[in-house]
């Protein structure tokens, strides 16, 4: 055997380069890489939409029925019995305007928080930016938000609520809600890989957050000493901003500005924490 033959025998594919994939040491997002995988985000979103309503009799109609049923229940107990002052807005409309964005926010956190554990087969077999998994869950929930927004628009027309220039704030509010949900959901999804208790904690956390967000009770119904405390919850300012935008009421810019700052902080921390834990996902999942 000649020297060349011996060399070829040791390297059966001499013309192929050896590629070693190692986890990145960076704790920041690579936006160029995310852009390269933008089509995968679309497929992950579409997968989540199909899986959610697979083998359901009503399908996507649940996105409409959920806030409607809750509106009916809360109108009976809080609108008629408690008689809260809603600033001249009919209570059913007041409740629906809070329930539509809240339902989106709650479902987005729940879906994204469990998204990593639900995608074990992808994480352990192929490389892609893992943060696209919770992002796809958030994007899928935006489809539900669009459907429930149609019901809200019909309710506004039924009650003869005329649109105002405050509606121009709606895209920003949807972006703010989506960003906060993504920040919380991405962080919880990373924790869920290591601590499976998170999936049991999520429903309890969302329920507590619901009652602390003035979704069904106006903030002016609370004692004065509690109003400043409740505003520390970013969703309180966001929910009230939705109502201001829909009903042409004055915005509470201080609470909305605080909610925006908290959302930015949550996003920065969650992406940093996600990137730190990402390298161990395939070993722990």
C-alpha contacts under 8 A as a table, 3 or more apart, distances in Angstrom:
res1	aa1	res2	aa2	distance
1	X	5	X	6.02
1	X	6	X	6.36
2	X	5	X	5.13
2	X	6	X	6.14
3	X	6	X	5.06
3	X	7	X	6.18
4	X	7	X	5.08
4	X	8	X	6.25
5	X	8	X	5.13
5	X	9	X	6.07
6	X	9	X	5.01
6	X	10	X	6.44
7	X	10	X	5.32
7	X	11	X	6.35
8	X	11	X	5.04
8	X	12	X	5.77
8	X	13	X	7.76
8	X	14	X	6.85
9	X	12	X	5.76
11	X	14	X	5.37
13	X	16	X	5.74
14	X	17	X	7.89
23	X	279	X	5.59
24	X	279	X	7.67
26	X	29	X	7.89
26	X	275	X	7.51
27	X	271	X	7.81
27	X	272	X	5.37
27	X	273	X	7.72
27	X	275	X	5.00
27	X	276	X	5.86
28	X	271	X	7.06
28	X	272	X	6.09
28	X	275	X	6.80
29	X	271	X	7.23
29	X	275	X	7.61
30	X	33	X	5.38
30	X	34	X	6.35
31	X	34	X	4.90
31	X	35	X	6.14
32	X	35	X	5.18
32	X	36	X	6.46
33	X	36	X	5.07
33	X	37	X	6.54
33	X	129	X	7.66
34	X	37	X	5.21
34	X	38	X	6.24
34	X	129	X	6.84
34	X	132	X	7.95
35	X	38	X	5.06
36	X	39	X	7.79
37	X	40	X	5.32
37	X	41	X	6.81
37	X	128	X	7.45
37	X	129	X	7.79
38	X	41	X	5.18
38	X	42	X	6.79
39	X	42	X	5.15
39	X	43	X	6.56
40	X	43	X	5.09
40	X	44	X	6.08
40	X	132	X	7.92
41	X	44	X	5.11
41	X	45	X	6.08
41	X	132	X	6.00
41	X	133	X	7.62
41	X	135	X	7.45
41	X	136	X	5.65
42	X	45	X	5.12
42	X	46	X	6.20
42	X	136	X	7.25
43	X	46	X	5.08
43	X	47	X	5.97
44	X	47	X	5.04
44	X	48	X	6.24
44	X	132	X	7.91
44	X	133	X	6.84
44	X	136	X	5.32
44	X	137	X	7.61
45	X	48	X	5.24
45	X	49	X	6.32
45	X	136	X	4.45
45	X	137	X	6.15
45	X	139	X	5.95
45	X	140	X	5.02
46	X	49	X	5.08
46	X	50	X	6.27
46	X	140	X	6.88
47	X	50	X	5.27
47	X	51	X	6.06
48	X	51	X	5.15
48	X	52	X	6.00
48	X	136	X	7.43
48	X	137	X	6.37
48	X	140	X	6.15
49	X	52	X	5.46
49	X	53	X	6.89
49	X	140	X	5.53
49	X	141	X	7.87
49	X	143	X	8.00
50	X	53	X	5.75
50	X	54	X	5.90
51	X	54	X	5.09
53	X	56	X	5.44
53	X	59	X	4.97
53	X	60	X	6.45
54	X	59	X	7.32
55	X	59	X	7.87
56	X	59	X	5.22
58	X	61	X	5.44
58	X	62	X	6.52
59	X	62	X	6.35
60	X	63	X	5.66
60	X	64	X	7.63
60	X	144	X	7.38
61	X	64	X	5.30
61	X	65	X	6.24
62	X	65	X	4.88
62	X	66	X	5.79
63	X	66	X	5.88
63	X	67	X	7.49
63	X	144	X	5.29
63	X	145	X	7.48
63	X	147	X	6.62
63	X	148	X	6.04
64	X	67	X	6.25
64	X	68	X	6.54
64	X	144	X	7.84
64	X	147	X	6.45
64	X	148	X	4.91
64	X	151	X	6.91
65	X	68	X	5.03
65	X	69	X	5.95
66	X	69	X	5.46
66	X	70	X	6.35
67	X	70	X	5.11
67	X	71	X	5.96
67	X	96	X	6.76
67	X	99	X	5.81
67	X	100	X	6.12
67	X	103	X	6.95
67	X	148	X	7.64
68	X	71	X	5.02
68	X	72	X	6.30
68	X	96	X	7.30
69	X	72	X	5.17
69	X	73	X	6.40
70	X	73	X	5.18
70	X	74	X	6.11
70	X	99	X	7.76
71	X	74	X	5.27
71	X	75	X	5.88
71	X	92	X	6.21
71	X	95	X	5.92
71	X	96	X	5.78
71	X	99	X	7.38
72	X	75	X	5.17
72	X	76	X	6.35
72	X	92	X	7.32
73	X	76	X	5.32
73	X	77	X	6.50
74	X	77	X	5.21
74	X	78	X	5.39
74	X	79	X	6.76
74	X	95	X	7.42
74	X	216	X	7.07
75	X	78	X	5.46
75	X	79	X	4.42
75	X	80	X	6.44
75	X	91	X	6.45
75	X	92	X	5.68
75	X	95	X	7.43
76	X	79	X	5.86
76	X	80	X	5.56
76	X	81	X	6.89
77	X	80	X	6.12
77	X	81	X	5.35
77	X	82	X	6.75
78	X	81	X	5.53
78	X	82	X	4.76
78	X	83	X	6.35
78	X	84	X	7.04
78	X	216	X	7.74
78	X	217	X	7.81
79	X	82	X	5.97
79	X	83	X	5.15
79	X	84	X	6.43
79	X	91	X	5.51
79	X	92	X	7.38
80	X	83	X	5.38
84	X	217	X	7.32
84	X	218	X	7.38
84	X	221	X	6.76
85	X	88	X	7.42
85	X	218	X	7.45
85	X	220	X	7.87
85	X	221	X	7.26
86	X	89	X	5.50
86	X	90	X	7.24
86	X	91	X	6.72
86	X	94	X	7.04
86	X	218	X	6.49
89	X	93	X	6.88
89	X	94	X	6.09
89	X	247	X	7.87
90	X	93	X	5.50
90	X	94	X	6.11
91	X	94	X	4.72
91	X	95	X	5.93
92	X	95	X	5.22
92	X	96	X	6.09
93	X	96	X	5.07
93	X	97	X	6.03
93	X	155	X	6.89
93	X	156	X	7.29
94	X	97	X	5.36
94	X	98	X	6.68
94	X	216	X	7.78
94	X	243	X	7.37
95	X	98	X	5.29
95	X	99	X	6.02
95	X	215	X	6.76
95	X	216	X	5.37
96	X	99	X	4.88
96	X	100	X	5.99
96	X	152	X	6.89
97	X	100	X	5.86
97	X	101	X	7.30
97	X	152	X	6.98
97	X	242	X	7.00
97	X	243	X	6.09
97	X	246	X	7.75
98	X	101	X	6.01
98	X	102	X	6.17
98	X	215	X	4.92
98	X	216	X	6.88
98	X	239	X	5.76
98	X	240	X	7.76
98	X	242	X	7.33
98	X	243	X	7.14
99	X	102	X	4.97
99	X	103	X	5.72
99	X	215	X	6.30
99	X	216	X	7.67
100	X	103	X	5.34
100	X	104	X	6.46
100	X	145	X	7.14
100	X	148	X	6.40
100	X	149	X	7.00
100	X	152	X	7.60
101	X	104	X	5.15
101	X	105	X	6.16
101	X	145	X	7.33
101	X	177	X	7.79
101	X	239	X	7.25
101	X	242	X	7.99
102	X	105	X	4.92
102	X	106	X	5.98
102	X	210	X	7.69
102	X	215	X	7.28
102	X	239	X	7.57
103	X	106	X	5.18
103	X	107	X	6.00
104	X	107	X	5.32
104	X	108	X	5.93
104	X	141	X	6.30
104	X	142	X	7.20
104	X	144	X	7.17
104	X	145	X	5.79
105	X	108	X	5.12
105	X	109	X	6.26
105	X	177	X	6.65
105	X	178	X	7.19
105	X	181	X	5.92
106	X	109	X	5.30
106	X	110	X	6.19
106	X	181	X	7.94
106	X	206	X	6.34
107	X	110	X	5.04
107	X	111	X	5.91
107	X	141	X	6.85
108	X	111	X	5.25
108	X	112	X	5.90
108	X	137	X	6.64
108	X	138	X	5.13
108	X	141	X	5.75
108	X	178	X	7.99
108	X	181	X	6.09
108	X	182	X	7.54
108	X	185	X	7.27
109	X	112	X	5.31
109	X	113	X	5.64
109	X	138	X	7.75
109	X	181	X	5.50
109	X	182	X	7.15
109	X	184	X	6.66
109	X	185	X	4.70
110	X	113	X	5.19
110	X	114	X	6.40
110	X	185	X	7.20
110	X	202	X	6.64
110	X	203	X	7.58
111	X	114	X	5.48
111	X	115	X	5.91
111	X	134	X	7.70
111	X	137	X	5.81
111	X	138	X	7.43
111	X	185	X	7.81
112	X	115	X	4.80
112	X	116	X	7.62
112	X	133	X	7.53
112	X	134	X	4.41
112	X	135	X	7.23
112	X	136	X	7.95
112	X	137	X	5.12
112	X	138	X	6.37
112	X	182	X	7.39
112	X	185	X	4.94
112	X	186	X	6.42
112	X	188	X	7.95
112	X	189	X	6.35
113	X	116	X	7.36
113	X	134	X	7.15
113	X	184	X	7.94
113	X	185	X	4.63
113	X	186	X	6.39
113	X	187	X	7.59
113	X	188	X	4.99
113	X	189	X	4.09
113	X	190	X	7.86
113	X	192	X	7.09
113	X	199	X	7.53
113	X	202	X	7.79
114	X	117	X	5.69
114	X	118	X	6.26
114	X	188	X	7.93
114	X	189	X	5.73
114	X	192	X	6.98
114	X	199	X	6.62
115	X	118	X	5.04
115	X	119	X	6.29
115	X	133	X	6.30
115	X	134	X	5.76
115	X	137	X	6.88
115	X	189	X	6.41
116	X	119	X	5.22
116	X	120	X	6.77
116	X	133	X	6.56
116	X	134	X	7.10
116	X	189	X	5.72
116	X	190	X	7.16
116	X	192	X	7.61
116	X	193	X	6.78
117	X	120	X	5.72
117	X	189	X	7.57
117	X	192	X	7.02
117	X	193	X	6.05
117	X	285	X	6.77
119	X	122	X	5.48
119	X	123	X	6.40
119	X	133	X	7.81
120	X	123	X	5.24
120	X	124	X	6.15
120	X	285	X	6.36
121	X	124	X	5.71
121	X	125	X	6.37
122	X	125	X	5.47
122	X	126	X	5.96
123	X	126	X	6.15
123	X	127	X	7.05
123	X	130	X	7.41
123	X	281	X	7.38
123	X	282	X	6.03
124	X	282	X	5.10
124	X	285	X	7.88
129	X	132	X	5.93
130	X	133	X	5.80
130	X	278	X	7.16
131	X	134	X	5.91
131	X	135	X	6.38
131	X	186	X	7.12
131	X	274	X	7.60
132	X	135	X	4.81
132	X	136	X	5.86
133	X	136	X	5.20
133	X	137	X	6.54
134	X	137	X	5.01
134	X	138	X	6.38
134	X	182	X	7.06
134	X	185	X	6.75
134	X	186	X	5.68
134	X	189	X	7.23
135	X	138	X	5.17
135	X	139	X	6.28
135	X	182	X	6.58
135	X	186	X	7.74
136	X	139	X	5.03
136	X	140	X	6.16
137	X	140	X	5.14
137	X	141	X	6.46
138	X	141	X	5.20
138	X	142	X	6.56
138	X	178	X	6.99
138	X	181	X	7.42
138	X	182	X	6.48
139	X	142	X	5.09
139	X	143	X	7.10
140	X	143	X	5.50
140	X	144	X	7.29
141	X	144	X	5.16
141	X	145	X	6.37
142	X	145	X	4.83
142	X	146	X	6.23
143	X	146	X	5.19
143	X	147	X	6.59
144	X	147	X	5.15
144	X	148	X	6.25
145	X	148	X	5.20
145	X	149	X	5.91
146	X	149	X	5.08
146	X	150	X	6.66
147	X	150	X	5.40
147	X	151	X	7.10
148	X	151	X	5.18
148	X	152	X	6.43
149	X	152	X	4.91
149	X	153	X	6.09
150	X	153	X	5.04
150	X	154	X	6.24
151	X	154	X	5.04
151	X	155	X	6.22
152	X	155	X	5.02
152	X	156	X	6.24
153	X	156	X	5.11
153	X	157	X	6.32
154	X	157	X	5.10
154	X	158	X	6.11
155	X	158	X	4.89
155	X	159	X	6.26
156	X	159	X	5.29
156	X	160	X	6.09
156	X	161	X	5.21
156	X	162	X	7.80
157	X	160	X	4.85
157	X	161	X	6.01
157	X	162	X	7.70
158	X	161	X	7.79
161	X	247	X	6.98
162	X	247	X	7.91
163	X	166	X	7.87
163	X	167	X	6.85
163	X	246	X	7.04
163	X	247	X	7.40
163	X	248	X	7.38
164	X	167	X	5.98
164	X	245	X	7.87
164	X	246	X	7.76
164	X	247	X	7.73
164	X	248	X	5.78
165	X	168	X	5.81
165	X	248	X	7.65
166	X	169	X	5.80
166	X	170	X	7.85
166	X	244	X	7.19
166	X	245	X	4.56
166	X	246	X	6.98
166	X	248	X	5.74
167	X	170	X	5.47
167	X	245	X	4.97
167	X	246	X	6.03
167	X	248	X	7.82
168	X	171	X	6.89
168	X	245	X	7.62
169	X	172	X	5.46
169	X	173	X	6.28
169	X	245	X	6.29
170	X	173	X	4.99
170	X	174	X	6.14
170	X	242	X	7.01
170	X	245	X	6.62
171	X	174	X	5.16
171	X	175	X	6.17
172	X	175	X	5.04
172	X	176	X	6.04
173	X	176	X	4.93
173	X	177	X	6.06
173	X	238	X	6.96
173	X	241	X	7.60
173	X	242	X	7.01
174	X	177	X	5.13
174	X	178	X	6.04
175	X	178	X	5.11
175	X	179	X	6.02
176	X	179	X	5.14
176	X	180	X	6.20
176	X	260	X	6.98
176	X	263	X	7.27
177	X	180	X	5.25
177	X	181	X	6.11
177	X	238	X	7.39
178	X	181	X	5.08
178	X	182	X	5.99
179	X	182	X	5.02
179	X	183	X	6.10
179	X	263	X	6.85
179	X	267	X	7.07
180	X	183	X	5.10
180	X	184	X	6.22
180	X	263	X	5.13
180	X	264	X	7.87
180	X	266	X	7.01
180	X	267	X	6.89
181	X	184	X	5.30
181	X	185	X	5.72
182	X	185	X	5.00
182	X	186	X	5.69
182	X	267	X	7.48
183	X	186	X	5.43
183	X	187	X	6.32
183	X	263	X	7.59
183	X	266	X	5.64
183	X	267	X	4.50
183	X	268	X	7.87
183	X	270	X	5.46
183	X	271	X	7.21
184	X	187	X	5.39
184	X	188	X	6.20
184	X	266	X	6.97
184	X	267	X	7.66
184	X	270	X	6.92
185	X	188	X	5.10
185	X	189	X	5.92
186	X	189	X	5.06
186	X	190	X	6.35
186	X	270	X	6.45
186	X	271	X	7.34
186	X	274	X	6.86
187	X	190	X	5.32
187	X	191	X	6.38
187	X	270	X	4.91
187	X	271	X	7.29
187	X	273	X	6.77
187	X	274	X	6.01
188	X	191	X	4.98
188	X	192	X	5.91
188	X	198	X	7.08
189	X	192	X	4.95
189	X	193	X	6.60
190	X	193	X	5.47
190	X	194	X	7.22
190	X	274	X	5.83
190	X	277	X	6.69
190	X	278	X	7.39
191	X	194	X	5.45
191	X	195	X	5.75
191	X	196	X	7.86
191	X	198	X	7.02
192	X	195	X	4.93
192	X	196	X	5.04
192	X	197	X	7.10
192	X	198	X	5.24
192	X	199	X	6.78
193	X	196	X	6.44
193	X	281	X	6.78
193	X	284	X	6.62
193	X	285	X	5.68
194	X	284	X	6.41
194	X	285	X	7.44
195	X	198	X	6.17
196	X	199	X	6.08
196	X	200	X	7.80
197	X	200	X	5.40
197	X	201	X	6.29
198	X	201	X	4.86
198	X	202	X	5.98
199	X	202	X	5.37
199	X	203	X	7.66
200	X	203	X	6.60
200	X	204	X	7.52
201	X	204	X	5.44
201	X	205	X	6.07
202	X	205	X	5.06
202	X	206	X	6.08
203	X	206	X	5.17
203	X	207	X	6.13
204	X	207	X	5.17
204	X	208	X	6.31
205	X	208	X	5.29
205	X	209	X	6.13
206	X	209	X	5.00
206	X	210	X	6.07
207	X	210	X	5.09
207	X	211	X	6.74
208	X	211	X	5.52
208	X	212	X	6.42
209	X	212	X	5.04
209	X	213	X	6.22
210	X	213	X	5.41
210	X	214	X	7.57
210	X	215	X	6.79
211	X	214	X	6.52
211	X	215	X	7.11
212	X	230	X	6.65
212	X	233	X	7.28
212	X	236	X	7.46
213	X	230	X	7.36
213	X	233	X	6.78
213	X	235	X	5.58
213	X	236	X	4.40
213	X	239	X	7.35
214	X	217	X	5.01
214	X	218	X	5.66
214	X	219	X	5.99
214	X	236	X	5.81
214	X	239	X	7.36
214	X	240	X	7.91
215	X	218	X	7.43
215	X	236	X	7.69
215	X	239	X	6.75
217	X	221	X	6.81
218	X	221	X	5.56
218	X	222	X	7.59
219	X	222	X	5.57
219	X	227	X	6.58
220	X	223	X	7.59
220	X	224	X	7.86
220	X	227	X	7.67
222	X	226	X	6.44
222	X	227	X	6.40
223	X	226	X	5.52
223	X	227	X	6.68
224	X	227	X	5.36
224	X	228	X	7.65
225	X	228	X	6.73
225	X	229	X	7.62
226	X	229	X	5.18
226	X	230	X	6.13
227	X	230	X	5.16
227	X	231	X	6.29
228	X	231	X	5.24
228	X	232	X	6.98
229	X	232	X	5.51
229	X	233	X	7.82
230	X	233	X	5.74
230	X	236	X	7.01
231	X	234	X	6.74
231	X	236	X	5.93
231	X	237	X	6.45
231	X	255	X	6.35
232	X	236	X	7.93
232	X	258	X	7.92
233	X	236	X	5.65
233	X	237	X	7.44
233	X	259	X	7.54
234	X	237	X	5.56
234	X	238	X	6.39
234	X	255	X	7.62
234	X	256	X	7.71
234	X	258	X	7.02
234	X	259	X	4.21
234	X	260	X	7.64
234	X	262	X	6.74
234	X	263	X	7.55
235	X	238	X	4.81
235	X	239	X	5.87
235	X	259	X	7.05
236	X	239	X	5.32
236	X	240	X	6.23
236	X	255	X	7.97
237	X	240	X	5.26
237	X	241	X	6.05
237	X	252	X	7.51
237	X	255	X	4.94
237	X	256	X	5.01
237	X	258	X	7.95
237	X	259	X	6.18
238	X	241	X	5.00
238	X	242	X	6.35
238	X	256	X	6.18
238	X	259	X	6.83
239	X	242	X	5.15
239	X	243	X	6.59
240	X	243	X	5.13
240	X	244	X	6.23
240	X	251	X	7.95
240	X	252	X	7.88
241	X	244	X	4.94
241	X	245	X	6.08
241	X	251	X	6.12
241	X	252	X	7.16
241	X	256	X	6.91
242	X	245	X	5.11
242	X	246	X	6.15
243	X	246	X	5.11
243	X	247	X	5.82
243	X	248	X	7.84
243	X	249	X	7.30
244	X	247	X	5.40
244	X	248	X	5.33
244	X	249	X	4.28
244	X	250	X	5.93
244	X	251	X	5.73
245	X	248	X	5.48
245	X	249	X	6.80
245	X	251	X	7.79
246	X	249	X	7.88
252	X	255	X	5.77
252	X	256	X	6.34
253	X	256	X	5.02
253	X	257	X	5.80
254	X	257	X	5.15
254	X	258	X	6.14
255	X	258	X	5.06
255	X	259	X	6.11
256	X	259	X	5.01
256	X	260	X	6.22
257	X	260	X	5.07
257	X	261	X	6.35
258	X	261	X	5.14
258	X	262	X	6.18
259	X	262	X	5.12
259	X	263	X	6.07
260	X	263	X	5.07
260	X	264	X	6.29
261	X	264	X	5.20
261	X	265	X	6.23
262	X	265	X	5.04
262	X	266	X	6.07
263	X	266	X	5.07
263	X	267	X	6.09
264	X	267	X	5.11
264	X	268	X	6.24
265	X	268	X	5.26
265	X	269	X	6.21
266	X	269	X	5.27
266	X	270	X	5.88
267	X	270	X	5.25
267	X	271	X	6.13
268	X	271	X	5.54
268	X	272	X	6.24
269	X	272	X	5.11
269	X	273	X	6.08
270	X	273	X	5.07
270	X	274	X	5.88
271	X	274	X	4.97
271	X	275	X	6.08
272	X	275	X	5.30
272	X	276	X	6.34
273	X	276	X	5.13
273	X	277	X	6.36
274	X	277	X	5.29
274	X	278	X	5.79
275	X	278	X	5.00
275	X	279	X	7.41
276	X	279	X	6.90
277	X	280	X	5.79
277	X	281	X	6.86
278	X	281	X	5.36
279	X	282	X	7.40
280	X	283	X	5.44
280	X	284	X	6.32
281	X	284	X	5.31
281	X	285	X	5.71
282	X	285	X	5.67
